Amino acid sequence: MDPLFGSETRAMVLNQLASTPRPQSAYRIAKVVGAQPIQVLRILKGLSEYAAHSDLGWVLKDESLRRFLRERSAYREEVSRREKDEILIRFGLKPRTSHGRPQVR
């Protein structure tokens, strides 16, 4: 996803903002994505067209971007889940069927 957003860190910052509707501080986002707080702050200030800052923290204000990022994240999770299930089946193990996942045969 980094070619689309310019860098892996920028993509992770946007994903973090899209994952929650609550405002988050630059420090909190940096801790979650594993980046330096000053780097995250620079990225957030550069995204002022899409992210808004308040006393409570930063929030993604572009709803279409939030929806796009959430859909991409859900798709990546599903692909990762399928790959994990295939590996487990190859080793003769049974994938978990919890959390509404269909049973793999």
One Martini backbone bead per residue (centre of mass of N, CA, C, O) as a GRO file, in nm:
protein
  105
    1MET     BB    1   0.051   0.067  -0.010
    2ASP     BB    2   0.288   0.280  -0.025
    3PRO     BB    3   0.261   0.385  -0.323
    4LEU     BB    4  -0.009   0.536  -0.261
    5PHE     BB    5   0.113   0.706   0.018
    6GLY     BB    6   0.461   0.702  -0.001
    7SER     BB    7   0.456   0.530   0.278
    8GLU     BB    8   0.441   0.312   0.532
    9THR     BB    9   0.387   0.509   0.762
   10ARG     BB   10   0.154   0.664   0.634
   11ALA     BB   11  -0.028   0.417   0.601
   12MET     BB   12  -0.040   0.346   0.906
   13VAL     BB   13  -0.160   0.613   1.002
   14LEU     BB   14  -0.418   0.597   0.834
   15ASN     BB   15  -0.515   0.327   0.948
   16GLN     BB   16  -0.538   0.424   1.240
   17LEU     BB   17  -0.745   0.650   1.185
   18ALA     BB   18  -0.961   0.451   1.049
   19SER     BB   19  -1.006   0.245   1.300
   20THR     BB   20  -1.099   0.518   1.453
   21PRO     BB   21  -1.320   0.781   1.566
   22ARG     BB   22  -1.120   0.861   1.769
   23PRO     BB   23  -0.911   1.060   1.900
   24GLN     BB   24  -0.549   1.092   1.850
   25SER     BB   25  -0.244   1.102   1.932
   26ALA     BB   26   0.065   1.107   1.803
   27TYR     BB   27   0.187   0.923   2.017
   28ARG     BB   28  -0.014   0.689   1.997
   29ILE     BB   29   0.029   0.630   1.699
   30ALA     BB   30   0.333   0.574   1.720
   31LYS     BB   31   0.311   0.328   1.908
   32VAL     BB   32   0.135   0.151   1.718
   33VAL     BB   33   0.329   0.180   1.446
   34GLY     BB   34   0.642   0.222   1.521
   35ALA     BB   35   0.714   0.534   1.554
   36GLN     BB   36   0.806   0.847   1.556
   37PRO     BB   37   0.645   1.118   1.675
   38ILE     BB   38   0.764   1.334   1.478
   39GLN     BB   39   0.692   1.182   1.220
   40VAL     BB   40   0.387   1.169   1.268
   41LEU     BB   41   0.340   1.472   1.291
   42ARG     BB   42   0.433   1.542   1.004
   43ILE     BB   43   0.225   1.371   0.862
   44LEU     BB   44  -0.031   1.500   0.983
   45LYS     BB   45   0.027   1.788   0.879
   46GLY     BB   46   0.030   1.688   0.573
   47LEU     BB   47  -0.289   1.579   0.626
   48SER     BB   48  -0.490   1.832   0.665
   49GLU     BB   49  -0.706   1.754   0.442
   50TYR     BB   50  -0.782   1.464   0.615
   51ALA     BB   51  -0.688   1.580   0.895
   52ALA     BB   52  -0.782   1.653   1.232
   53HIS     BB   53  -0.734   1.889   1.498
   54SER     BB   54  -0.759   1.869   1.852
   55ASP     BB   55  -0.758   1.847   2.190
   56LEU     BB   56  -0.784   1.519   2.161
   57GLY     BB   57  -0.679   1.504   1.852
   58TRP     BB   58  -0.674   1.290   1.583
   59VAL     BB   59  -0.874   1.286   1.273
   60LEU     BB   60  -1.057   1.152   1.024
   61LYS     BB   61  -1.251   1.348   0.780
   62ASP     BB   62  -1.251   1.142   0.540
   63GLU     BB   63  -1.487   0.909   0.470
   64SER     BB   64  -1.389   0.773   0.205
   65LEU     BB   65  -1.108   0.702   0.314
   66ARG     BB   66  -1.198   0.533   0.552
   67ARG     BB   67  -1.348   0.319   0.386
   68PHE     BB   68  -1.112   0.228   0.211
   69LEU     BB   69  -0.921   0.139   0.443
   70ARG     BB   70  -1.113  -0.068   0.573
   71GLU     BB   71  -1.146  -0.251   0.325
   72ARG     BB   72  -0.846  -0.318   0.290
   73SER     BB   73  -0.809  -0.440   0.570
   74ALA     BB   74  -1.021  -0.666   0.545
   75TYR     BB   75  -0.891  -0.801   0.300
   76ARG     BB   76  -0.612  -0.865   0.426
   77GLU     BB   77  -0.724  -1.040   0.656
   78GLU     BB   78  -0.857  -1.257   0.478
   79VAL     BB   79  -0.605  -1.347   0.327
   80SER     BB   80  -0.442  -1.424   0.578
   81ARG     BB   81  -0.642  -1.635   0.684
   82ARG     BB   82  -0.630  -1.825   0.439
   83GLU     BB   83  -0.328  -1.883   0.449
   84LYS     BB   84  -0.330  -2.005   0.731
   85ASP     BB   85  -0.528  -2.235   0.671
   86GLU     BB   86  -0.354  -2.375   0.453
   87ILE     BB   87  -0.113  -2.437   0.636
   88LEU     BB   88  -0.265  -2.606   0.846
   89ILE     BB   89  -0.363  -2.823   0.648
   90ARG     BB   90  -0.081  -2.918   0.550
   91PHE     BB   91  -0.019  -3.006   0.871
   92GLY     BB   92  -0.300  -3.134   0.983
   93LEU     BB   93  -0.466  -2.896   1.077
   94LYS     BB   94  -0.719  -2.705   1.239
   95PRO     BB   95  -0.900  -2.452   1.189
   96ARG     BB   96  -1.055  -2.203   1.315
   97THR     BB   97  -1.427  -2.122   1.381
   98SER     BB   98  -1.429  -1.862   1.502
   99HIS     BB   99  -1.589  -1.562   1.455
  100GLY     BB  100  -1.769  -1.661   1.192
  101ARG     BB  101  -1.613  -1.872   1.057
  102PRO     BB  102  -1.581  -2.086   0.825
  103GLN     BB  103  -1.552  -2.405   0.761
  104VAL     BB  104  -1.276  -2.601   0.687
  105ARG     BB  105  -1.204  -2.883   0.441
   0.00000   0.00000   0.00000
